[in-house]
Amino acid sequence: MNAYMTQYQNNQILTATPEQILIMLYDGAIRFCNQAMHAIDAGNKVVQAEKINRTIAIVCEFANTLDHEIGGEIATDLDALYAFMTRELTRANLEGDRKALEVVAGLLSELREAWIEAAKIYVKERRIQSDTAGSGIAATL
């Protein structure tokens, strides 16, 4: 990768909102999972292990950042789902099981779409609150 592309990617990350970073991480996990499937198809155990390990690292980060106090049952359910994905990824790596990777990639894609919708709702609500707060100040002046 050239220096300009690296700088561009660094700027994207540095200027991204937390919601955008979350989606970028999902994109990365899905991409690594797909690359691991291609490596299995090609019989390339080294790339398979590398891509699965990168996917596991992202999924573990998702699990580690869950706030069970705020998230309650949703956080508990996500934690269980991330644990399932980690087990399936590990099994896929040990057994070269492409089907397990397909399952994980599908789950990651579904979660990514759910987070995109949640982020849209969050941004919309934040905008409404900002507009309401702004109009309240103007009304008192």
Contacts in CASP RR format, 6 or more apart in sequence:
PFRMAT RR
TARGET T0000
AUTHOR 0000-0000-0000
METHOD contacts of the structure
MODEL  1
MNAYMTQYQNNQILTATPEQILIMLYDGAIRFCNQAMHAIDAGNKVVQAE
KINRTIAIVCEFANTLDHEIGGEIATDLDALYAFMTRELTRANLEGDRKA
LEVVAGLLSELREAWIEAAKIYVKERRIQSDTAGSGIAATL
12 24 0 8 1.000
13 21 0 8 1.000
13 24 0 8 1.000
16 24 0 8 1.000
19 115 0 8 1.000
19 119 0 8 1.000
19 122 0 8 1.000
19 123 0 8 1.000
22 115 0 8 1.000
22 119 0 8 1.000
23 112 0 8 1.000
23 115 0 8 1.000
23 116 0 8 1.000
23 119 0 8 1.000
25 58 0 8 1.000
25 61 0 8 1.000
25 62 0 8 1.000
26 58 0 8 1.000
26 108 0 8 1.000
26 111 0 8 1.000
26 112 0 8 1.000
26 115 0 8 1.000
27 112 0 8 1.000
28 58 0 8 1.000
29 54 0 8 1.000
29 55 0 8 1.000
29 58 0 8 1.000
29 59 0 8 1.000
29 108 0 8 1.000
30 105 0 8 1.000
30 108 0 8 1.000
30 109 0 8 1.000
30 112 0 8 1.000
32 51 0 8 1.000
32 52 0 8 1.000
32 54 0 8 1.000
32 55 0 8 1.000
32 58 0 8 1.000
33 51 0 8 1.000
33 52 0 8 1.000
33 55 0 8 1.000
33 89 0 8 1.000
33 101 0 8 1.000
33 104 0 8 1.000
33 105 0 8 1.000
33 108 0 8 1.000
34 105 0 8 1.000
35 47 0 8 1.000
35 51 0 8 1.000
36 47 0 8 1.000
36 48 0 8 1.000
36 51 0 8 1.000
36 52 0 8 1.000
36 55 0 8 1.000
36 92 0 8 1.000
36 93 0 8 1.000
36 101 0 8 1.000
37 98 0 8 1.000
37 101 0 8 1.000
37 102 0 8 1.000
37 105 0 8 1.000
39 45 0 8 1.000
39 46 0 8 1.000
39 47 0 8 1.000
39 48 0 8 1.000
39 51 0 8 1.000
40 48 0 8 1.000
40 92 0 8 1.000
40 96 0 8 1.000
40 97 0 8 1.000
40 98 0 8 1.000
40 101 0 8 1.000
41 98 0 8 1.000
48 93 0 8 1.000
48 96 0 8 1.000
49 93 0 8 1.000
52 89 0 8 1.000
52 90 0 8 1.000
52 92 0 8 1.000
52 93 0 8 1.000
52 101 0 8 1.000
53 93 0 8 1.000
55 89 0 8 1.000
55 104 0 8 1.000
56 86 0 8 1.000
56 89 0 8 1.000
56 90 0 8 1.000
59 82 0 8 1.000
59 85 0 8 1.000
59 86 0 8 1.000
59 89 0 8 1.000
59 108 0 8 1.000
60 82 0 8 1.000
60 86 0 8 1.000
62 78 0 8 1.000
62 82 0 8 1.000
63 78 0 8 1.000
63 79 0 8 1.000
63 82 0 8 1.000
63 83 0 8 1.000
63 86 0 8 1.000
66 75 0 8 1.000
66 78 0 8 1.000
66 79 0 8 1.000
66 82 0 8 1.000
67 75 0 8 1.000
68 75 0 8 1.000
68 76 0 8 1.000
68 79 0 8 1.000
81 107 0 8 1.000
81 111 0 8 1.000
85 104 0 8 1.000
85 107 0 8 1.000
85 108 0 8 1.000
88 100 0 8 1.000
88 101 0 8 1.000
88 103 0 8 1.000
88 104 0 8 1.000
89 100 0 8 1.000
89 101 0 8 1.000
89 104 0 8 1.000
91 97 0 8 1.000
91 100 0 8 1.000
92 98 0 8 1.000
92 100 0 8 1.000
92 101 0 8 1.000
92 104 0 8 1.000
END
